[in-house]
Amino acid sequence: MCDEDHACIPIDQDSAVQVVRNLLDNAERHATSSVTVSLDRSGETIELRVDNDGSPIATEDRERVFQPFLRLDEARSLEAGGSGLGLAIVRTIVTSAGGEIHVDDRDGFTRFVTIFPTVSEQFSPVRATR
């Protein structure tokens, strides 16, 4: 139920889990020692922030990190794990729901900020049947 105490976003549960999992996997992979997650509701939006204390992402690369299979440097190689698709998948899910995602650098932390619009009714995905 969506109300003042329970916000709903326009994606199904599986997609929401995928977004959170991919952001956490990425943060853990690049963190030195710390990953922090925060979630806030502000008016008509929900903001999910995932911070890690690893090497910052250069300003000029902050859009590029959402490209499939992109490796920014040796520290972000295939040996570190991952397929290079996680952030691209996150962006696709988020933008298809009318949301946005971007990268910031806050107090020495790399921060992925995901903003979803809220909806007044619980999302029920339409599933194709055979």
C-alpha positions as CSV (number, residue, x, y, z in Angstrom):
1,M,0.0,0.0,0.0
2,C,1.3,3.5,-0.9
3,D,0.5,6.2,1.6
4,E,2.3,8.9,3.7
5,D,4.2,6.1,5.6
6,H,4.9,3.8,2.7
7,A,6.3,5.2,-0.5
8,C,6.1,3.2,-3.8
9,I,8.3,3.5,-6.8
10,P,7.4,2.6,-10.4
11,I,9.4,-0.7,-10.7
12,D,8.7,-4.2,-9.7
13,Q,10.4,-5.9,-6.8
14,D,12.9,-7.9,-8.9
15,S,14.1,-4.7,-10.6
16,A,14.4,-2.9,-7.3
17,V,16.5,-5.8,-5.9
18,Q,18.7,-5.7,-9.1
19,V,19.3,-2.0,-8.7
20,V,20.3,-2.3,-5.1
21,R,22.4,-5.5,-5.6
22,N,24.3,-4.0,-8.6
23,L,25.1,-0.7,-6.8
24,L,26.2,-2.6,-3.6
25,D,28.4,-5.0,-5.6
26,N,30.0,-2.1,-7.4
27,A,30.6,-0.2,-4.2
28,E,32.0,-3.2,-2.4
29,R,34.3,-4.0,-5.3
30,H,35.9,-0.5,-5.3
31,A,35.7,0.3,-1.6
32,T,38.9,0.5,0.5
33,S,37.1,-0.3,3.8
34,S,33.6,1.3,3.9
35,V,30.3,1.2,2.0
36,T,27.3,3.3,3.3
37,V,23.7,3.1,2.1
38,S,21.1,5.7,2.7
39,L,17.5,6.1,1.6
40,D,15.4,9.3,1.9
41,R,12.0,10.3,0.8
42,S,11.6,13.9,-0.2
43,G,8.2,15.0,-1.5
44,E,7.5,13.1,-4.7
45,T,10.9,11.3,-4.9
46,I,12.9,8.6,-3.2
47,E,16.7,9.0,-3.2
48,L,19.0,6.0,-2.7
49,R,22.6,6.8,-2.1
50,V,25.4,4.3,-2.1
51,D,28.8,5.6,-1.0
52,N,32.2,3.9,-1.0
53,D,35.6,5.1,0.2
54,G,37.6,3.8,-2.8
55,S,39.3,5.8,-5.4
56,P,37.1,8.7,-6.7
57,I,35.8,8.6,-10.2
58,A,37.1,11.5,-12.3
59,T,34.5,14.1,-13.2
60,E,35.0,13.4,-16.9
61,D,34.4,9.7,-16.4
62,R,31.2,10.0,-14.3
63,E,28.8,9.5,-17.3
64,R,31.1,6.9,-18.9
65,V,30.8,4.5,-16.0
66,F,27.3,3.6,-17.1
67,Q,28.5,2.4,-20.5
68,P,28.4,-1.4,-20.9
69,F,31.8,-3.2,-20.5
70,L,33.7,0.0,-19.7
71,R,36.9,-0.3,-17.6
72,L,38.2,3.0,-16.3
73,D,41.6,1.7,-15.2
74,E,43.6,-1.3,-14.1
75,A,42.0,-1.2,-10.7
76,R,38.6,-1.8,-12.3
77,S,39.7,-4.8,-14.4
78,L,37.9,-8.1,-15.0
79,E,40.2,-9.6,-12.3
80,A,38.4,-7.4,-9.7
81,G,35.2,-9.2,-10.6
82,G,32.0,-8.1,-12.4
83,S,31.0,-8.2,-16.0
84,G,31.0,-4.5,-16.7
85,L,27.2,-4.5,-17.1
86,G,26.0,-3.8,-13.6
87,L,25.9,0.0,-13.8
88,A,24.5,-0.1,-17.3
89,I,21.7,-2.3,-16.1
90,V,21.0,0.0,-13.2
91,R,20.8,3.1,-15.4
92,T,18.4,1.3,-17.8
93,I,16.1,0.2,-15.0
94,V,16.2,3.6,-13.3
95,T,15.6,5.7,-16.4
96,S,12.9,3.4,-17.7
97,A,11.0,4.2,-14.5
98,G,11.3,7.9,-15.0
99,G,14.2,8.2,-12.5
100,E,17.8,9.3,-12.8
101,I,21.2,8.2,-11.5
102,H,24.5,10.1,-11.3
103,V,27.9,9.9,-9.6
104,D,29.2,12.5,-7.0
105,D,32.3,12.8,-4.9
106,R,31.3,13.6,-1.3
107,D,33.9,14.1,1.5
108,G,36.3,11.6,-0.1
109,F,33.6,9.1,-0.9
110,T,32.3,8.1,-4.3
111,R,28.6,8.4,-4.2
112,F,26.0,6.9,-6.6
113,V,22.8,8.8,-6.3
114,T,19.6,7.2,-7.6
115,I,16.4,9.2,-7.6
116,F,13.0,7.6,-8.3
117,P,9.6,9.3,-8.6
118,T,7.0,8.0,-6.2
119,V,3.7,6.7,-7.4
120,S,0.3,6.6,-5.7
121,E,-0.4,2.9,-6.3
122,Q,1.8,-0.1,-5.9
123,F,3.5,-1.1,-9.1
124,S,2.2,-4.2,-10.7
125,P,4.3,-5.2,-13.7
126,V,2.5,-6.6,-16.7
127,R,3.9,-10.0,-17.5
128,A,3.7,-11.6,-21.0
129,T,2.1,-15.0,-21.1
130,R,2.3,-17.7,-23.7
